[in-house]
């Protein structure tokens, strides 16, 4: 990795820098930094989503607010080459605006996104699911602390200890703080949920447009991993219970509130309705401390166990 790529990794510690794009033309933007997570196949997907949304938002009148997006990851992005985002306004209506964003790297489309913006209609009736009962953020431990504790277990393999310590260091540097609220909560009907408090570190109170882009960034953290965990697949293991591959295919977010602050804690509730055929789908709900459901997410990804089919020679997407 060259010096510029190393600089990009350091810049990831600031969420405002992680989302920053350079405007090249009216509808053309270029990434300024890209982050490759530890042991990842490519650039962090949440960063690509959020940079694409920043690009689209810059092409839409401020009176319209982002209310939904759906994207597909076509191939992994390299942190060594900037991503160029091309925005196209597909429909400009009185109440809604629809945009597409294509992300290009080295001449190939690596990611596509459709997003829709709406003029808010606060006079319309509203309804939401209730927030689950969980400990307050102040009562929960940071992820890096819990991972560090796990790495100090004398029974684990030295290689796994090194991996865990690396993950703990990465979590500490991340612009998003995470605390475990509840893990593997089993409901009366047998469904499992994972719940985490998430917060953007040390940010000013940004306007709603940028808050939604930050939420999009953090919405990609841990979500598809729930599908693997609920299926009983283990990282860094061997055999049929080993997680051999996990990679996002598509991601969607639906926003239902403009009055939230990613600089305060958001509760991310995650569950997995189904896994099969080497795929899994996860869905999430993001609540404010006060219990307002601000966004709903879904994500499908490749979730493969360490099992080969009868005619399979290698695992490819």
Helices and strands as residue ranges (DSSP letters): H 3-11, H 15-19, E 21-25, E 28-31, H 45-57, E 65-73, E 84-92, E 96-105, E 108-118, G 137-139, H 143-151, H 158-173, E 176-186, E 192-200, H 208-218, H 223-230, E 243-255, E 266-276, E 279-288, E 293-305
